[in-house]
Amino acid sequence: MNDREFGAGGQFMDRGRMNQNGVVQPLLTDLYQITMAYAYWKSDKTDDTAVFDLFFRNNPFHGEFTIFAGLEECLKFLDSFHYSQSDIEYLKQTLPEGIENEFFEYLGNLTARDVTLFAIDEGTVAFPRVPIIKIEGPLIIVQLLETTLLTLVNYASLMATNAARYRMVAGKHVKLLEFGLRRAQGPDGGLSASKYSYTGGFDGTSNVLAGKLFNIPVKGTHAHAYITSFSSVGELKTRLIKHKQTGIMEDLLERAIHHRQMLSHVLDVSTEESSEGELAAMVSYAIAFPDGFMALVDTYDVKRSGLLNFSAVALALNDLGYHALGIRIDSGDLAYLSCLARETFEKVAERFKVPWFNKLTIVASNDINEDTILSLNEQGHKIDCFGIGTHLVTCQRQPALGCVYKLVEINGQPRIKLSQDVEKVTMPGNKNAYRLYSADGHALIDLLQKVSEPPPAVGQKVLCRHPFQESKRAYVIPSHVESLYKVYWKSGKICQQLPTLEQVREKVQISLKTLRNDHKRTLNPTPYKVAVSDNLYNFIHDLWLQNAPIGELS
């Protein structure tokens, strides 16, 4: 048993100033990070300093933007980074024989105190090749951070981006709820999905633990099992409910049956076709939650049973001073059924003089994805809220973002990784990143420069070059220049006031508004430009020529 203390669910524990996921610890890494650390140590590289860039090469989901998320978890990891005694004992048993005890003593004393972490703000839109995190510090320690930082950023950013895309296609007036815990990749995947879908723009989750841990609104209705657990009204053991104003006990079932008879004529539906068990279940649920009555209406037949029974119970509640919330449809033709439901509610509102019936919420679920919502939009659906699970939390369209962590400088000397695949050639050296804006407030281009270069200035012409294609270049005169990096960790301390989850969520929407609509559209979006300064361009290509082997023809 590890000597760390695990909290509720075996995952989260109090690490002082921040709640830390107990699974996130130095051993949550690949073995080769530790074997490399030993080789560095053996080679007397303990005093070497290095700079690593964490970035991705392609935007996910065939889009042209990515939402950066996971920074707070990275900072928690740095704050708690320390190999425990049981970690050291495990490594002694696991690593190859012959490793000196002095190395284990060295590991036992390691912390992230001498590490400096630069990052863009969490919730900001990011683009390929622009490092979202830059790490400086002793070579061994910054190497050991690689895998853990990648696992903390990769899924978080992918999930937040996926959620942001759902938010864009759904529109700002439609509610989005994350229902994916049961389909997520394990408990940690489920919690992360809830957190980062909320970051990306969802309005709530069905995940109760995520609600507790992250203060996310928790929403839900009931399952088909609740409806099918009743077969007749005779099974109702409780029929009475207090009138909201008078406090007098009233028979809700009796009123519901009365309203159902009247509704059958208004809606042209026979009561004999509707399910008595469904009516009993809805009455039972309404008695339990009279102010929060939201019913599943597709267990048997939405048109002939579900809407009739729901409306009857909702009118019965109205007699007693309560307002139902709405319905959920979990199967069938969602566009048609949502329109039918809205039409039904409008008829009831007019016939029974209950105007609030017009505003009943229609929730739709059932394996919904981005394309489903786009199709429903084209069909003129009347859905107020989508409950989305599998496609959201598993990111089925693209299950991994592909962030990488590359050495770009050691002891002040630039390093470059070459490849026959130009996409995998790294941009060497310690760099700064700037976002240049046009006069209308939209982001024009992200510019990478050597740290020794002065930042671009407002109103001054800047030559921006494609990092690898010589002919692609343009002058930009920015109306606003944003320096993307802030120091978030230095000298063993967090250097910025960390935003709340709500503030990161708001940051996502603000950042997305800086992009032109053609960058955000779902079909054939315009690529956002990432460039390097003329100085950095020449630096990259000079270093490339110095390191590329010269072939010989014979």
C-alpha positions as CSV (number, residue, x, y, z in Angstrom):
1,M,0.0,0.0,0.0
2,N,1.4,3.4,-1.0
3,D,2.0,5.7,2.0
4,R,-0.1,8.5,0.5
5,E,-3.6,8.8,1.9
6,F,-6.4,8.4,-0.5
7,G,-9.7,10.1,-0.1
8,A,-13.3,9.5,-1.2
9,G,-13.4,7.0,-4.0
10,G,-9.7,6.2,-3.5
11,Q,-8.8,9.1,-5.8
12,F,-8.8,12.6,-4.3
13,M,-7.1,13.7,-1.2
14,D,-6.2,16.9,0.5
15,R,-2.6,18.0,-0.3
16,G,-2.6,21.2,1.7
17,R,-3.8,24.2,-0.2
18,M,-5.3,22.2,-3.1
19,N,-7.2,19.0,-3.6
20,Q,-4.9,16.6,-5.4
21,N,-5.9,13.5,-7.4
22,G,-4.0,10.8,-5.5
23,V,-3.3,8.9,-8.7
24,V,-1.3,11.9,-10.0
25,Q,2.1,11.3,-8.5
26,P,5.7,10.9,-9.8
27,L,5.3,7.2,-10.5
28,L,2.4,8.0,-12.9
29,T,5.0,8.0,-15.7
30,D,6.7,5.9,-18.3
31,L,9.5,3.7,-17.1
32,Y,11.9,5.2,-19.6
33,Q,11.7,8.6,-17.9
34,I,13.3,7.1,-14.8
35,T,15.9,5.0,-16.7
36,M,16.8,8.2,-18.6
37,A,17.1,10.0,-15.3
38,Y,19.5,7.4,-14.1
39,A,21.5,7.6,-17.3
40,Y,21.7,11.4,-17.0
41,W,22.7,11.1,-13.4
42,K,25.4,8.5,-14.3
43,S,26.6,10.9,-17.0
44,D,27.1,13.6,-14.4
45,K,24.3,15.8,-16.0
46,T,22.8,16.8,-12.6
47,D,23.7,20.4,-13.2
48,D,22.5,20.6,-16.8
49,T,19.5,22.9,-17.4
50,A,17.0,22.4,-20.2
51,V,14.0,23.9,-21.9
52,F,11.1,21.7,-23.1
53,D,8.1,22.7,-25.2
54,L,4.7,21.0,-24.7
55,F,2.6,21.4,-27.9
56,F,0.4,19.6,-30.4
57,R,0.8,19.2,-34.1
58,N,-2.8,19.1,-35.3
59,N,-6.1,20.5,-34.1
60,P,-8.7,17.7,-33.2
61,F,-12.0,16.9,-34.8
62,H,-11.0,18.3,-38.2
63,G,-11.3,21.7,-36.7
64,E,-9.0,24.7,-36.6
65,F,-8.8,25.5,-32.9
66,T,-8.1,23.7,-29.6
67,I,-9.0,24.7,-26.1
68,F,-6.1,24.5,-23.6
69,A,-7.1,22.8,-20.4
70,G,-5.4,21.0,-17.5
71,L,-3.0,23.7,-16.3
72,E,-4.3,23.7,-12.8
73,E,-3.7,20.0,-12.5
74,C,-0.2,20.4,-13.8
75,L,0.5,23.0,-11.1
76,K,-0.9,20.7,-8.4
77,F,1.4,18.0,-9.6
78,L,4.5,20.3,-9.4
79,D,3.4,21.4,-6.0
80,S,3.3,17.9,-4.7
81,F,6.1,16.4,-6.7
82,H,8.1,14.1,-4.4
83,Y,9.1,10.5,-4.4
84,S,7.9,8.8,-1.2
85,Q,9.8,6.2,0.6
86,S,7.5,3.5,-0.7
87,D,8.1,4.9,-4.3
88,I,11.8,4.5,-3.8
89,E,11.5,1.0,-2.4
90,Y,9.4,0.0,-5.4
91,L,11.9,1.5,-7.8
92,K,14.7,-0.4,-6.2
93,Q,12.8,-3.6,-6.8
94,T,11.8,-2.7,-10.4
95,L,14.7,-1.0,-12.0
96,P,17.6,-3.2,-13.4
97,E,20.2,-4.4,-11.0
98,G,23.4,-2.4,-10.5
99,I,21.9,1.0,-10.0
100,E,23.7,2.8,-7.2
101,N,21.9,3.6,-4.0
102,E,23.1,7.2,-4.4
103,F,20.8,7.6,-7.3
104,F,17.8,6.6,-5.2
105,E,18.9,9.1,-2.5
106,Y,19.1,11.7,-5.3
107,L,15.5,10.8,-6.4
108,G,14.2,10.9,-2.8
109,N,15.4,14.6,-2.5
110,L,14.0,15.8,-5.8
111,T,11.3,18.5,-5.9
112,A,10.1,20.9,-8.5
113,R,11.5,23.9,-6.7
114,D,14.0,24.7,-9.4
115,V,11.5,24.4,-12.2
116,T,9.9,27.3,-14.0
117,L,6.7,26.8,-15.9
118,F,5.4,29.2,-18.5
119,A,1.9,28.7,-20.0
120,I,-0.9,30.3,-21.8
121,D,-4.0,30.9,-19.7
122,E,-6.2,27.9,-19.2
123,G,-9.3,28.2,-21.3
124,T,-7.5,30.0,-24.1
125,V,-7.8,28.9,-27.8
126,A,-4.5,27.4,-28.9
127,F,-3.0,26.3,-32.2
128,P,-0.6,23.7,-33.6
129,R,3.1,24.2,-33.0
130,V,2.6,27.0,-30.5
131,P,3.8,25.6,-27.1
132,I,1.0,25.8,-24.6
133,I,3.4,25.0,-21.8
134,K,7.1,25.8,-21.6
135,I,9.2,24.1,-18.9
136,E,12.7,25.3,-17.8
137,G,14.8,23.8,-15.1
138,P,17.3,21.0,-14.2
139,L,17.4,18.5,-17.1
140,I,16.7,15.4,-14.9
141,I,13.6,16.9,-13.2
142,V,12.1,18.4,-16.3
143,Q,12.6,15.1,-18.1
144,L,10.8,13.3,-15.3
145,L,7.8,15.6,-15.6
146,E,7.1,14.7,-19.3
147,T,4.6,11.9,-19.2
148,T,2.5,13.2,-16.3
149,L,2.2,16.6,-17.8
150,L,1.2,15.1,-21.1
151,T,-1.5,12.9,-19.6
152,L,-2.9,15.9,-17.6
153,V,-3.1,18.2,-20.6
154,N,-4.0,15.8,-23.5
155,Y,-7.4,14.6,-22.4
156,A,-8.4,17.8,-20.6
157,S,-7.7,19.9,-23.8
158,L,-9.4,17.3,-26.1
159,M,-12.4,17.1,-23.8
160,A,-12.8,20.9,-23.4
161,T,-12.4,21.3,-27.2
162,N,-15.1,18.7,-27.9
163,A,-17.5,20.3,-25.5
164,A,-16.8,23.8,-27.0
165,R,-17.7,22.4,-30.4
166,Y,-21.0,21.0,-29.1
167,R,-21.7,24.3,-27.6
168,M,-21.1,26.1,-30.9
169,V,-23.4,23.8,-32.9
170,A,-26.1,23.8,-30.3
171,G,-26.2,27.6,-30.0
172,K,-26.1,29.7,-26.8
173,H,-29.8,29.3,-25.9
174,V,-29.9,25.5,-25.8
175,K,-28.8,23.8,-22.5
176,L,-26.2,21.1,-22.7
177,L,-25.8,18.4,-20.0
178,E,-23.1,15.8,-19.8
179,F,-24.5,12.3,-19.2
180,G,-21.4,10.2,-19.9
181,L,-20.1,8.7,-16.7
182,R,-21.4,5.2,-17.4
183,R,-19.7,5.2,-20.8
184,A,-16.4,7.0,-19.8
185,Q,-13.0,5.3,-19.7
186,G,-13.1,4.5,-16.0
187,P,-13.8,6.6,-12.9
188,D,-10.9,9.1,-13.6
189,G,-12.1,9.5,-17.2
190,G,-15.6,10.1,-16.0
191,L,-14.6,12.8,-13.5
192,S,-12.3,14.5,-16.0
193,A,-15.0,14.4,-18.7
194,S,-17.5,16.1,-16.3
195,K,-15.0,18.8,-15.3
196,Y,-13.7,19.7,-18.8
197,S,-17.1,19.4,-20.6
198,Y,-18.2,22.1,-18.1
199,T,-15.1,24.1,-18.9
200,G,-15.9,23.8,-22.6
201,G,-19.4,25.2,-22.2
202,F,-21.8,22.5,-20.9
203,D,-24.3,23.6,-18.3
204,G,-24.2,20.7,-16.0
205,T,-23.5,17.0,-15.4
206,S,-25.3,13.9,-14.1
207,N,-22.1,12.9,-12.3
208,V,-22.8,13.5,-8.6
209,L,-19.2,13.2,-7.4
210,A,-18.1,15.7,-10.1
211,G,-20.7,18.1,-8.7
212,K,-19.3,17.8,-5.2
213,L,-15.6,18.0,-6.2
214,F,-15.8,20.7,-8.8
215,N,-19.0,22.6,-7.8
216,I,-20.7,21.8,-11.2
217,P,-24.5,21.9,-11.4
218,V,-25.9,18.4,-11.2
219,K,-28.9,17.5,-13.2
220,G,-31.0,14.4,-14.0
221,T,-34.4,12.9,-14.4
222,H,-35.1,9.1,-14.1
223,A,-34.6,6.0,-16.1
224,H,-37.0,3.8,-18.0
225,A,-36.7,1.4,-15.2
226,Y,-38.7,3.7,-12.9
227,I,-41.6,3.8,-15.5
228,T,-41.6,0.1,-16.1
229,S,-41.5,-0.7,-12.3
230,F,-45.2,0.2,-12.2
231,S,-47.8,-1.7,-14.1
232,S,-51.1,-0.2,-12.8
233,V,-52.4,2.6,-10.6
234,G,-53.4,0.0,-8.1
235,E,-49.7,-0.3,-7.2
236,L,-49.6,3.3,-5.9
237,K,-49.3,3.2,-2.2
238,T,-49.1,7.0,-1.9
239,R,-51.6,9.1,-3.8
240,L,-51.8,12.2,-1.6
241,I,-49.8,15.4,-1.8
242,K,-50.0,18.7,0.1
243,H,-51.4,21.7,-1.7
244,K,-48.5,24.1,-2.0
245,Q,-50.4,27.1,-0.7
246,T,-53.0,25.6,1.7
247,G,-51.2,22.6,2.9
248,I,-54.3,20.5,2.6
249,M,-53.7,16.9,1.4
250,E,-55.1,16.2,-2.0
251,D,-55.4,13.1,-4.2
252,L,-53.0,13.7,-7.1
253,L,-54.0,10.5,-8.9
254,E,-57.6,11.4,-8.9
255,R,-56.9,14.8,-10.4
256,A,-54.5,13.3,-13.0
257,I,-57.1,10.8,-14.2
258,H,-59.7,13.6,-14.5
259,H,-57.3,15.7,-16.5
260,R,-56.3,12.7,-18.7
261,Q,-59.9,12.2,-19.7
262,M,-60.2,15.8,-20.7
263,L,-56.9,15.8,-22.5
264,S,-57.8,12.8,-24.6
265,H,-60.3,14.9,-26.4
266,V,-58.1,17.9,-26.8
267,L,-55.1,15.8,-28.1
268,D,-57.3,13.3,-30.0
269,V,-55.7,10.3,-28.1
270,S,-57.6,7.5,-26.5
271,T,-56.9,6.8,-22.8
272,E,-57.2,3.1,-23.6
273,E,-54.1,3.4,-25.8
274,S,-52.0,5.0,-23.0
275,S,-50.2,3.0,-20.4
276,E,-51.7,2.9,-16.9
277,G,-48.4,1.8,-15.4
278,E,-46.7,4.9,-16.9
279,L,-49.4,7.1,-15.4
280,A,-48.8,5.5,-12.0
281,A,-45.1,6.0,-12.3
282,M,-45.4,9.6,-13.2
283,V,-47.9,10.3,-10.4
284,S,-45.4,8.6,-8.0
285,Y,-42.5,10.6,-9.2
286,A,-44.5,13.9,-9.1
287,I,-45.4,13.2,-5.5
288,A,-41.7,12.7,-4.7
289,F,-40.6,15.9,-6.7
290,P,-43.6,18.2,-7.2
291,D,-41.4,21.2,-7.8
292,G,-39.0,19.3,-10.0
293,F,-41.2,17.0,-12.1
294,M,-39.3,16.1,-15.2
295,A,-40.6,12.9,-16.8
296,L,-39.3,10.4,-19.4
297,V,-42.1,10.1,-22.0
298,D,-40.8,7.5,-24.5
299,T,-41.0,4.3,-22.5
300,Y,-44.0,3.1,-24.5
301,D,-45.2,5.6,-27.1
302,V,-44.5,9.4,-26.9
303,K,-47.7,10.4,-28.8
304,R,-50.2,8.0,-27.6
305,S,-49.1,7.6,-24.0
306,G,-46.1,9.6,-22.8
307,L,-47.3,13.1,-23.6
308,L,-50.9,12.4,-22.5
309,N,-49.9,11.0,-19.1
310,F,-47.3,13.7,-18.5
311,S,-49.7,16.5,-19.3
312,A,-52.4,15.0,-17.1
313,V,-50.0,14.8,-14.1
314,A,-48.6,18.3,-14.8
315,L,-52.1,19.8,-14.9
316,A,-52.9,18.0,-11.6
317,L,-49.8,19.5,-10.0
318,N,-50.9,22.9,-11.4
319,D,-54.2,22.5,-9.5
320,L,-52.2,22.2,-6.3
321,G,-49.9,25.1,-6.9
322,Y,-46.9,23.3,-8.5
323,H,-45.3,23.8,-11.9
324,A,-43.8,20.8,-13.8
325,L,-40.4,21.3,-15.4
326,G,-40.7,19.3,-18.6
327,I,-40.0,16.0,-20.4
328,R,-37.1,13.9,-21.7
329,I,-37.2,12.0,-25.0
330,D,-34.6,9.3,-25.2
331,S,-35.4,7.5,-28.5
332,G,-37.2,7.9,-31.8
333,D,-37.2,10.8,-34.3
334,L,-36.1,13.6,-32.0
335,A,-36.9,16.4,-34.4
336,Y,-40.5,15.2,-35.0
337,L,-41.2,14.2,-31.4
338,S,-39.9,17.5,-30.0
339,C,-42.1,19.4,-32.4
340,L,-45.0,17.2,-31.5
341,A,-44.3,17.8,-27.8
342,R,-44.1,21.6,-28.2
343,E,-47.4,21.6,-30.3
344,T,-49.0,19.5,-27.5
345,F,-47.9,21.9,-24.8
346,E,-49.2,24.9,-26.8
347,K,-52.6,23.2,-27.2
348,V,-52.8,22.5,-23.5
349,A,-51.6,26.0,-22.5
350,E,-54.4,27.5,-24.7
351,R,-57.2,25.1,-23.8
352,F,-56.6,25.0,-20.0
353,K,-55.3,28.6,-19.6
354,V,-51.9,27.7,-18.3
355,P,-49.4,29.9,-20.2
356,W,-46.4,28.4,-18.4
357,F,-47.1,25.1,-20.3
358,N,-45.7,26.8,-23.4
359,K,-42.3,27.1,-21.6
360,L,-42.0,23.4,-20.5
361,T,-38.5,22.2,-21.1
362,I,-37.9,19.5,-23.8
363,V,-34.8,17.4,-23.1
364,A,-33.4,15.0,-25.7
365,S,-30.8,12.3,-25.3
366,N,-30.1,9.1,-27.2
367,D,-26.5,8.8,-28.6
368,I,-26.3,12.4,-29.7
369,N,-23.2,13.7,-31.5
370,E,-22.2,16.9,-33.2
371,D,-23.6,15.8,-36.6
372,T,-26.9,14.8,-34.9
373,I,-27.3,18.4,-33.5
374,L,-26.5,19.9,-36.9
375,S,-29.1,17.7,-38.6
376,L,-31.7,18.5,-35.9
377,N,-31.0,22.2,-36.4
378,E,-31.8,21.8,-40.1
379,Q,-35.0,20.0,-39.3
380,G,-36.3,22.8,-37.0
381,H,-36.3,20.9,-33.7
382,K,-37.9,22.3,-30.6
383,I,-35.4,20.8,-28.1
384,D,-34.4,23.1,-25.2
385,C,-31.7,20.8,-23.8
386,F,-29.5,18.0,-25.0
387,G,-28.2,15.2,-22.7
388,I,-25.0,14.0,-24.3
389,G,-22.9,11.0,-23.1
390,T,-20.9,8.5,-25.2
391,H,-19.8,10.7,-28.1
392,L,-18.8,13.5,-25.8
393,V,-16.8,11.8,-23.1
394,T,-15.1,9.2,-25.3
395,C,-14.4,11.8,-28.0
396,Q,-15.3,9.2,-30.6
397,R,-14.4,11.3,-33.6
398,Q,-10.8,11.6,-32.3
399,P,-9.9,9.8,-29.1
400,A,-6.5,11.5,-28.5
401,L,-5.1,15.0,-29.0
402,G,-1.4,14.1,-29.5
403,C,0.4,16.6,-27.4
404,V,4.2,16.1,-27.4
405,Y,7.0,17.3,-25.1
406,K,10.2,18.1,-26.9
407,L,13.7,19.3,-25.8
408,V,14.5,22.6,-27.5
409,E,17.4,23.9,-25.5
410,I,20.1,22.5,-23.1
411,N,22.6,24.6,-21.2
412,G,21.7,27.6,-23.4
413,Q,22.3,25.7,-26.6
414,P,19.4,25.1,-29.0
415,R,18.3,21.6,-30.0
416,I,16.4,20.5,-33.0
417,K,14.8,17.1,-33.9
418,L,14.9,16.4,-37.6
419,S,12.6,14.1,-39.6
420,Q,11.8,13.2,-43.1
421,D,8.3,14.2,-42.1
422,V,8.5,18.0,-41.9
423,E,5.6,18.1,-39.5
424,K,7.7,16.4,-36.9
425,V,10.7,18.8,-37.2
426,T,10.8,20.7,-33.9
427,M,11.3,24.5,-33.6
428,P,14.5,24.9,-31.5
429,G,15.5,27.3,-28.8
430,N,13.8,29.2,-26.0
431,K,10.8,31.1,-27.6
432,N,8.1,33.6,-26.8
433,A,4.7,33.5,-28.4
434,Y,2.5,36.5,-29.3
435,R,-1.0,36.8,-30.7
436,L,-1.5,39.6,-33.1
437,Y,-5.0,41.2,-33.6
438,S,-6.6,43.1,-36.3
439,A,-8.5,46.4,-35.9
440,D,-11.8,44.6,-35.6
441,G,-10.6,42.7,-32.6
442,H,-10.1,39.3,-34.3
443,A,-6.9,37.2,-33.8
444,L,-4.9,37.3,-37.1
445,I,-1.9,35.2,-36.4
446,D,0.3,33.6,-33.6
447,L,3.9,34.6,-33.9
448,L,6.8,32.7,-32.3
449,Q,10.1,34.6,-31.7
450,K,13.4,33.9,-30.0
451,V,13.3,35.2,-26.4
452,S,16.1,37.6,-27.2
453,E,14.0,39.4,-29.7
454,P,11.9,42.5,-28.8
455,P,8.2,41.8,-28.8
456,P,6.2,43.0,-31.8
457,A,4.7,46.5,-31.4
458,V,1.3,47.9,-32.1
459,G,1.2,49.7,-35.4
460,Q,4.6,48.4,-36.5
461,K,5.0,46.2,-39.5
462,V,6.1,42.6,-38.6
463,L,7.3,40.1,-41.1
464,C,5.6,36.8,-40.3
465,R,7.0,33.6,-42.0
466,H,5.8,30.0,-42.3
467,P,8.4,28.0,-40.3
468,F,9.2,25.6,-43.1
469,Q,7.9,27.0,-46.4
470,E,10.1,29.8,-47.7
471,S,7.6,31.5,-50.0
472,K,4.9,31.8,-47.4
473,R,5.3,35.1,-45.7
474,A,3.3,38.2,-45.0
475,Y,3.6,41.6,-43.3
476,V,1.3,42.2,-40.4
477,I,0.5,45.5,-38.7
478,P,-1.2,44.5,-35.5
479,S,-3.7,46.8,-33.8
480,H,-3.2,44.8,-30.5
481,V,-0.4,42.4,-29.4
482,E,-1.0,39.8,-26.7
483,S,1.9,38.1,-25.0
484,L,0.7,34.6,-24.5
485,Y,3.0,33.3,-21.8
486,K,2.8,33.9,-18.1
487,V,5.1,32.5,-15.4
488,Y,2.8,30.1,-13.5
489,W,5.4,28.3,-11.4
490,K,8.8,29.4,-10.1
491,S,10.9,28.8,-7.0
492,G,8.5,26.2,-5.7
493,K,5.5,28.5,-5.8
494,I,2.5,29.2,-8.0
495,C,3.0,32.7,-9.3
496,Q,-0.5,33.6,-10.6
497,Q,-3.9,33.8,-9.0
498,L,-5.5,30.6,-10.3
499,P,-9.0,31.2,-11.8
500,T,-12.0,29.3,-10.6
501,L,-13.6,26.7,-12.9
502,E,-16.3,29.2,-13.7
503,Q,-13.7,31.8,-14.7
504,V,-12.0,29.3,-17.0
505,R,-15.3,28.4,-18.5
506,E,-16.0,32.1,-19.2
507,K,-12.5,32.4,-20.6
508,V,-13.2,29.7,-23.2
509,Q,-16.1,31.7,-24.6
510,I,-14.3,35.0,-24.5
511,S,-11.3,33.5,-26.3
512,L,-13.5,31.8,-28.9
513,K,-15.1,35.2,-29.7
514,T,-11.7,36.5,-30.8
515,L,-11.7,34.0,-33.7
516,R,-13.4,34.7,-37.0
517,N,-16.4,32.6,-37.7
518,D,-14.7,30.9,-40.7
519,H,-12.0,29.5,-38.3
520,K,-14.8,28.0,-36.2
521,R,-17.2,26.6,-38.7
522,T,-17.7,22.8,-38.7
523,L,-17.3,22.3,-42.5
524,N,-13.9,23.2,-44.1
525,P,-12.8,25.8,-41.5
526,T,-10.2,28.3,-42.6
527,P,-6.8,27.3,-41.0
528,Y,-5.5,29.8,-38.5
529,K,-2.0,31.0,-39.2
530,V,1.0,30.3,-37.0
531,A,4.2,32.0,-38.0
532,V,7.8,32.6,-36.9
533,S,9.8,35.8,-37.0
534,D,12.3,36.3,-39.7
535,N,15.1,36.0,-37.2
536,L,13.7,32.7,-35.8
537,Y,13.1,31.4,-39.4
538,N,16.8,31.9,-40.3
539,F,17.8,30.4,-37.0
540,I,15.8,27.3,-37.5
541,H,17.1,26.7,-41.0
542,D,20.7,27.4,-40.1
543,L,20.5,24.9,-37.3
544,W,18.7,22.4,-39.6
545,L,21.6,22.6,-42.1
546,Q,24.2,22.2,-39.4
547,N,22.5,19.0,-38.0
548,A,21.3,17.4,-41.2
549,P,23.7,14.7,-42.6
550,I,25.0,15.3,-46.1
551,G,24.2,12.4,-48.4
552,E,26.6,10.8,-50.8
553,L,25.7,9.6,-54.3
554,S,27.7,6.7,-55.8
